[in-house]
Amino acid sequence: MKRILFAATITGILFSSCMKGSGKCNFNACAIVATSAEIQTIQNYLSANSLTATQHCSGIFYTIADPGNGAAVSACSDVSVTYKGYLVNGNIFDQSATPVPLSLGQTILGWRIGIPLVRAGGKLILYIPPSLGYGNQDMKDANGNVVIPANSYLIFEISVVAVA
């Protein structure tokens, strides 16, 4: 798990537009948009599995199980989350049953876009296309085994435990 979160942190740093200490979060959730082919692939997956999800302007899809009623989340918030991440074939690649603290400004774009759709206490499912996930890079574990193949479509079940 830590290896995947580390990789997410590195990826997030490359796309970071949060200015810590300034109180500003200059992140436009619709500025980077998945390709129409990626969006269509997710729509096909949802349809084939009789799933209902809302399309975000970025091209991620989401289902809000609980909007939460705590503090609001921004794309640059520090949050604690529990989650399960898996591929469209059902293979789980990472999960955490205990809260993991992280800065959304240092995660994959799909998380920066999707997690702010709920508040603290909220739960959602994100369907993330490759361009808003890990892109064309294999993600490997500490032993060098590919855990997330390049160009993977990702599904995350996320609970926002707290917002700092």
Phi and psi restraints in degrees (value plus and minus 20) as a CYANA .aco file:
   2 LYS   PHI     -81.6   -41.6
   2 LYS   PSI     -53.4   -13.4
   3 ARG   PHI     -84.9   -44.9
   3 ARG   PSI     -62.9   -22.9
   4 ILE   PHI     -87.2   -47.2
   4 ILE   PSI     -64.3   -24.3
   5 LEU   PHI     -83.3   -43.3
   5 LEU   PSI     -57.1   -17.1
   6 PHE   PHI     -81.3   -41.3
   6 PHE   PSI     -65.3   -25.3
   7 ALA   PHI     -83.5   -43.5
   7 ALA   PSI     -58.9   -18.9
   8 ALA   PHI     -84.1   -44.1
   8 ALA   PSI     -57.8   -17.8
   9 THR   PHI     -84.6   -44.6
   9 THR   PSI     -66.4   -26.4
  10 ILE   PHI     -81.9   -41.9
  10 ILE   PSI     -64.7   -24.7
  11 THR   PHI     -80.4   -40.4
  11 THR   PSI     -63.5   -23.5
  12 GLY   PHI     -83.6   -43.6
  12 GLY   PSI     -57.0   -17.0
  13 ILE   PHI     -81.0   -41.0
  13 ILE   PSI     -57.7   -17.7
  14 LEU   PHI     -83.0   -43.0
  14 LEU   PSI     -49.8    -9.8
  15 PHE   PHI    -127.0   -87.0
  15 PHE   PSI     -12.8    27.2
  16 SER   PHI     -85.6   -45.6
  16 SER   PSI     116.1   156.1
  17 SER   PHI    -157.3  -117.3
  17 SER   PSI       5.2    45.2
  18 CYS   PHI    -112.7   -72.7
  18 CYS   PSI     118.7   158.7
  19 MET   PHI    -129.4   -89.4
  19 MET   PSI      73.3   113.3
  20 LYS   PHI     -79.8   -39.8
  20 LYS   PSI     118.8   158.8
  21 GLY   PHI      68.2   108.2
  21 GLY   PSI     -40.5    -0.5
  22 SER   PHI    -110.1   -70.1
  22 SER   PSI     -36.3     3.7
  23 GLY   PHI      59.3    99.3
  23 GLY   PSI     -17.2    22.8
  24 LYS   PHI    -128.4   -88.4
  24 LYS   PSI     127.1   167.1
  25 CYS   PHI    -148.3  -108.3
  25 CYS   PSI      80.0   120.0
  26 ASN   PHI    -114.1   -74.1
  26 ASN   PSI      52.3    92.3
  27 PHE   PHI    -146.5  -106.5
  27 PHE   PSI     103.6   143.6
  28 ASN   PHI    -123.0   -83.0
  28 ASN   PSI      87.5   127.5
  29 ALA   PHI     -84.2   -44.2
  29 ALA   PSI     -35.7     4.3
  30 CYS   PHI    -127.8   -87.8
  30 CYS   PSI     -13.9    26.1
  31 ALA   PHI     -91.8   -51.8
  31 ALA   PSI     -54.9   -14.9
  32 ILE   PHI    -130.7   -90.7
  32 ILE   PSI     101.3   141.3
  33 VAL   PHI    -140.1  -100.1
  33 VAL   PSI     116.2   156.2
  34 ALA   PHI     -82.2   -42.2
  34 ALA   PSI     136.7   176.7
  35 THR   PHI     -89.3   -49.3
  35 THR   PSI     139.6   179.6
  36 SER   PHI     -83.5   -43.5
  36 SER   PSI     -52.6   -12.6
  37 ALA   PHI     -86.0   -46.0
  37 ALA   PSI     -61.1   -21.1
  38 GLU   PHI     -85.5   -45.5
  38 GLU   PSI     -63.2   -23.2
  39 ILE   PHI     -81.4   -41.4
  39 ILE   PSI     -63.6   -23.6
  40 GLN   PHI     -83.1   -43.1
  40 GLN   PSI     -59.1   -19.1
  41 THR   PHI     -81.6   -41.6
  41 THR   PSI     -62.5   -22.5
  42 ILE   PHI     -86.7   -46.7
  42 ILE   PSI     -62.3   -22.3
  43 GLN   PHI     -78.8   -38.8
  43 GLN   PSI     -62.1   -22.1
  44 ASN   PHI     -83.3   -43.3
  44 ASN   PSI     -62.5   -22.5
  45 TYR   PHI     -81.5   -41.5
  45 TYR   PSI     -67.3   -27.3
  46 LEU   PHI     -80.8   -40.8
  46 LEU   PSI     -65.0   -25.0
  47 SER   PHI     -84.1   -44.1
  47 SER   PSI     -66.0   -26.0
  48 ALA   PHI     -83.4   -43.4
  48 ALA   PSI     -45.7    -5.7
  49 ASN   PHI    -127.2   -87.2
  49 ASN   PSI      -6.2    33.8
  50 SER   PHI      30.7    70.7
  50 SER   PSI      25.0    65.0
  51 LEU   PHI    -126.6   -86.6
  51 LEU   PSI     125.4   165.4
  52 THR   PHI    -131.1   -91.1
  52 THR   PSI     108.7   148.7
  53 ALA   PHI    -168.8  -128.8
  53 ALA   PSI     136.4   176.4
  54 THR   PHI    -117.3   -77.3
  54 THR   PSI     117.7   157.7
  55 GLN   PHI    -108.5   -68.5
  55 GLN   PSI     109.8   149.8
  56 HIS   PHI    -107.9   -67.9
  56 HIS   PSI     136.4   176.4
  57 CYS   PHI     -79.0   -39.0
  57 CYS   PSI     -41.5    -1.5
  58 SER   PHI     -97.9   -57.9
  58 SER   PSI     -42.4    -2.4
  59 GLY   PHI      88.6   128.6
  59 GLY   PSI     -26.1    13.9
  60 ILE   PHI     -96.4   -56.4
  60 ILE   PSI     139.7   179.7
  61 PHE   PHI    -140.2  -100.2
  61 PHE   PSI     132.0   172.0
  62 TYR   PHI    -169.8  -129.8
  62 TYR   PSI     134.7   174.7
  63 THR   PHI    -150.6  -110.6
  63 THR   PSI     104.2   144.2
  64 ILE   PHI    -115.4   -75.4
  64 ILE   PSI      94.2   134.2
  65 ALA   PHI    -102.4   -62.4
  65 ALA   PSI     -53.1   -13.1
  66 ASP   PHI    -174.0  -134.0
  66 ASP   PSI      99.9   139.9
  67 PRO   PHI     -90.8   -50.8
  67 PRO   PSI     -35.1     4.9
  68 GLY   PHI      57.7    97.7
  68 GLY   PSI     143.3   183.3
  69 ASN   PHI    -157.3  -117.3
  69 ASN   PSI      -4.0    36.0
  70 GLY   PHI    -114.8   -74.8
  70 GLY   PSI    -172.3  -132.3
  71 ALA   PHI     -81.7   -41.7
  71 ALA   PSI     127.0   167.0
  72 ALA   PHI     -91.1   -51.1
  72 ALA   PSI     133.4   173.4
  73 VAL   PHI    -134.3   -94.3
  73 VAL   PSI     117.3   157.3
  74 SER   PHI    -135.5   -95.5
  74 SER   PSI     150.3   190.3
  75 ALA   PHI     -84.8   -44.8
  75 ALA   PSI     -31.9     8.1
  76 CYS   PHI    -135.9   -95.9
  76 CYS   PSI      -8.6    31.4
  77 SER   PHI     -90.0   -50.0
  77 SER   PSI     133.5   173.5
  78 ASP   PHI    -113.5   -73.5
  78 ASP   PSI     106.6   146.6
  79 VAL   PHI    -151.7  -111.7
  79 VAL   PSI     143.9   183.9
  80 SER   PHI    -138.9   -98.9
  80 SER   PSI     110.0   150.0
  81 VAL   PHI    -155.4  -115.4
  81 VAL   PSI     134.9   174.9
  82 THR   PHI    -131.6   -91.6
  82 THR   PSI     131.3   171.3
  83 TYR   PHI    -180.5  -140.5
  83 TYR   PSI     143.9   183.9
  84 LYS   PHI    -156.7  -116.7
  84 LYS   PSI     107.9   147.9
  85 GLY   PHI    -134.9   -94.9
  85 GLY   PSI     112.5   152.5
  86 TYR   PHI    -167.2  -127.2
  86 TYR   PSI     143.5   183.5
  87 LEU   PHI    -107.6   -67.6
  87 LEU   PSI     147.3   187.3
  88 VAL   PHI     -85.4   -45.4
  88 VAL   PSI     -36.0     4.0
  89 ASN   PHI    -104.7   -64.7
  89 ASN   PSI     -18.5    21.5
  90 GLY   PHI      73.9   113.9
  90 GLY   PSI     -28.6    11.4
  91 ASN   PHI     -89.3   -49.3
  91 ASN   PSI     100.5   140.5
  92 ILE   PHI     -98.0   -58.0
  92 ILE   PSI     108.3   148.3
  93 PHE   PHI    -128.3   -88.3
  93 PHE   PSI     -36.6     3.4
  94 ASP   PHI    -186.5  -146.5
  94 ASP   PSI     127.9   167.9
  95 GLN   PHI    -183.3  -143.3
  95 GLN   PSI     137.7   177.7
  96 SER   PHI    -164.5  -124.5
  96 SER   PSI      99.1   139.1
  97 ALA   PHI    -105.9   -65.9
  97 ALA   PSI     -40.4    -0.4
  98 THR   PHI    -124.8   -84.8
  98 THR   PSI     128.0   168.0
  99 PRO   PHI     -78.1   -38.1
  99 PRO   PSI     116.6   156.6
 100 VAL   PHI    -133.6   -93.6
 100 VAL   PSI     100.7   140.7
 101 PRO   PHI    -100.9   -60.9
 101 PRO   PSI     118.2   158.2
 102 LEU   PHI    -178.8  -138.8
 102 LEU   PSI     142.3   182.3
 103 SER   PHI    -121.5   -81.5
 103 SER   PSI     101.7   141.7
 104 LEU   PHI     -80.7   -40.7
 104 LEU   PSI     -45.9    -5.9
 105 GLY   PHI     -86.4   -46.4
 105 GLY   PSI     -27.8    12.2
 106 GLN   PHI    -143.6  -103.6
 106 GLN   PSI       9.6    49.6
 107 THR   PHI    -139.6   -99.6
 107 THR   PSI     157.8   197.8
 108 ILE   PHI     -83.2   -43.2
 108 ILE   PSI     134.0   174.0
 109 LEU   PHI     -77.3   -37.3
 109 LEU   PSI     -58.0   -18.0
 110 GLY   PHI     -78.2   -38.2
 110 GLY   PSI     -56.1   -16.1
 111 TRP   PHI     -93.8   -53.8
 111 TRP   PSI     -61.7   -21.7
 112 ARG   PHI     -82.0   -42.0
 112 ARG   PSI     -53.6   -13.6
 113 ILE   PHI    -100.7   -60.7
 113 ILE   PSI     -65.0   -25.0
 114 GLY   PHI    -102.0   -62.0
 114 GLY   PSI     -62.7   -22.7
 115 ILE   PHI     -81.2   -41.2
 115 ILE   PSI     -57.0   -17.0
 116 PRO   PHI     -86.4   -46.4
 116 PRO   PSI     -22.3    17.7
 117 LEU   PHI     -94.8   -54.8
 117 LEU   PSI     -31.1     8.9
 118 VAL   PHI    -146.0  -106.0
 118 VAL   PSI     150.7   190.7
 119 ARG   PHI    -126.4   -86.4
 119 ARG   PSI     155.9   195.9
 120 ALA   PHI     -74.9   -34.9
 120 ALA   PSI     117.6   157.6
 121 GLY   PHI      70.3   110.3
 121 GLY   PSI     -26.6    13.4
 122 GLY   PHI    -103.3   -63.3
 122 GLY   PSI     138.4   178.4
 123 LYS   PHI    -155.9  -115.9
 123 LYS   PSI     118.8   158.8
 124 LEU   PHI    -172.1  -132.1
 124 LEU   PSI     145.2   185.2
 125 ILE   PHI    -137.8   -97.8
 125 ILE   PSI     110.0   150.0
 126 LEU   PHI    -131.4   -91.4
 126 LEU   PSI     116.0   156.0
 127 TYR   PHI    -133.3   -93.3
 127 TYR   PSI      89.1   129.1
 128 ILE   PHI    -133.6   -93.6
 128 ILE   PSI     104.9   144.9
 129 PRO   PHI     -94.3   -54.3
 129 PRO   PSI     139.8   179.8
 130 PRO   PHI     -72.7   -32.7
 130 PRO   PSI     -61.3   -21.3
 131 SER   PHI     -86.9   -46.9
 131 SER   PSI     -36.9     3.1
 132 LEU   PHI    -130.8   -90.8
 132 LEU   PSI     -11.6    28.4
 133 GLY   PHI    -135.6   -95.6
 133 GLY   PSI    -136.0   -96.0
 134 TYR   PHI    -121.6   -81.6
 134 TYR   PSI     -17.1    22.9
 135 GLY   PHI      43.0    83.0
 135 GLY   PSI    -161.4  -121.4
 136 ASN   PHI    -113.8   -73.8
 136 ASN   PSI       4.7    44.7
 137 GLN   PHI    -131.5   -91.5
 137 GLN   PSI     115.5   155.5
 138 ASP   PHI     -88.4   -48.4
 138 ASP   PSI     121.5   161.5
 139 MET   PHI    -125.9   -85.9
 139 MET   PSI     105.8   145.8
 140 LYS   PHI    -134.6   -94.6
 140 LYS   PSI     133.6   173.6
 141 ASP   PHI    -103.7   -63.7
 141 ASP   PSI    -197.8  -157.8
 142 ALA   PHI     -81.1   -41.1
 142 ALA   PSI     -42.1    -2.1
 143 ASN   PHI    -112.4   -72.4
 143 ASN   PSI     -17.8    22.2
 144 GLY   PHI      66.8   106.8
 144 GLY   PSI     -14.6    25.4
 145 ASN   PHI     -99.9   -59.9
 145 ASN   PSI     116.6   156.6
 146 VAL   PHI     -90.2   -50.2
 146 VAL   PSI     101.6   141.6
 147 VAL   PHI    -119.9   -79.9
 147 VAL   PSI     -58.8   -18.8
 148 ILE   PHI    -146.7  -106.7
 148 ILE   PSI      90.3   130.3
 149 PRO   PHI     -84.8   -44.8
 149 PRO   PSI     133.7   173.7
 150 ALA   PHI     -73.9   -33.9
 150 ALA   PSI     127.1   167.1
 151 ASN   PHI      40.9    80.9
 151 ASN   PSI      14.0    54.0
 152 SER   PHI    -104.5   -64.5
 152 SER   PSI     123.7   163.7
 153 TYR   PHI    -108.5   -68.5
 153 TYR   PSI     110.9   150.9
 154 LEU   PHI    -133.2   -93.2
 154 LEU   PSI     126.8   166.8
 155 ILE   PHI    -145.7  -105.7
 155 ILE   PSI     110.2   150.2
 156 PHE   PHI    -147.4  -107.4
 156 PHE   PSI     110.9   150.9
 157 GLU   PHI    -120.1   -80.1
 157 GLU   PSI      98.1   138.1
 158 ILE   PHI    -147.5  -107.5
 158 ILE   PSI     116.3   156.3
 159 SER   PHI    -137.3   -97.3
 159 SER   PSI     105.5   145.5
 160 VAL   PHI    -108.9   -68.9
 160 VAL   PSI      88.9   128.9
 161 VAL   PHI    -100.9   -60.9
 161 VAL   PSI     -62.7   -22.7
 162 ALA   PHI    -174.5  -134.5
 162 ALA   PSI     136.4   176.4
 163 VAL   PHI    -144.2  -104.2
 163 VAL   PSI     107.7   147.7
